[in-house]
Amino acid sequence: MTRAEFEAIDRALNKKGFRLDDPLPHECAKCKERSVAVYMLRGGRYGGRDIEVCQHCGDARSWRRRQIGEVREEDTTFDLATFLA
């Protein structure tokens, strides 16, 4: 993934109300590079969706949380391009 592609994804997620959760990149489960950006909804809302995007390979994963204290569950059907459209 190019820097420009990642910046476009970052802008689109910001427009949808997401913010970068952690400034330090995490390890990607797919390519094992330390380049995953973690996004969460702004405003400290409970529930909702968390999104991880790898800046290296482009892999995107998402988790849903329905209520306070509930464990997150991975959304295995998540498609970042469809979500941002």
TATABEL-V237166 format. One record per residue. N is the residue number from 0. SS is DSSP state (H for helix, E for strand, C for the rest). PSI is psi in radians with two decimals (NA if undefined). Layout:
n = [N | N]
ss = [SS | SS]
psi = [PSI | PSI]
This chain:
n = [0 | 1 | 2 | 3 | 4 | 5 | 6 | 7 | 8 | 9 | 10 | 11 | 12 | 13 | 14 | 15 | 16 | 17 | 18 | 19 | 20 | 21 | 22 | 23 | 24 | 25 | 26 | 27 | 28 | 29 | 30 | 31 | 32 | 33 | 34 | 35 | 36 | 37 | 38 | 39 | 40 | 41 | 42 | 43 | 44 | 45 | 46 | 47 | 48 | 49 | 50 | 51 | 52 | 53 | 54 | 55 | 56 | 57 | 58 | 59 | 60 | 61 | 62 | 63 | 64 | 65 | 66 | 67 | 68 | 69 | 70 | 71 | 72 | 73 | 74 | 75 | 76 | 77 | 78 | 79 | 80 | 81 | 82 | 83 | 84]
ss = [C | C | H | H | H | H | H | H | H | H | H | H | H | H | H | C | C | E | E | E | C | C | C | C | C | E | E | C | C | C | C | C | C | E | E | E | E | E | E | E | E | H | H | H | C | C | C | E | E | E | E | E | E | E | C | C | C | C | C | E | E | E | E | E | E | C | C | C | C | C | C | C | E | E | C | C | C | C | C | H | H | H | H | H | C]
psi = [2.34 | 2.84 | -0.72 | -0.69 | -0.76 | -0.71 | -0.63 | -0.72 | -0.76 | -0.80 | -0.77 | -0.72 | -0.68 | -0.70 | -0.52 | 0.06 | 0.24 | 2.66 | 2.75 | 2.18 | -0.71 | 2.18 | -0.32 | 2.30 | 2.57 | 2.93 | 2.38 | 2.32 | -0.43 | -0.92 | -0.10 | 0.18 | 2.65 | 1.38 | 0.45 | 2.18 | 2.33 | 2.19 | 2.55 | 2.85 | 2.46 | 2.78 | 0.09 | 0.47 | 2.53 | 2.60 | -2.94 | -2.51 | 2.46 | 2.47 | 2.38 | 2.31 | 2.19 | 2.17 | -0.24 | -1.00 | -0.20 | 0.05 | 2.35 | 2.34 | 2.71 | 2.60 | 2.56 | 2.49 | 2.16 | -0.63 | 2.95 | 2.30 | -0.14 | 2.47 | 2.48 | 2.61 | 2.38 | 2.38 | 1.65 | -0.25 | 0.11 | 2.31 | 1.99 | -0.74 | -0.74 | -0.72 | -0.67 | -0.24 | NA]
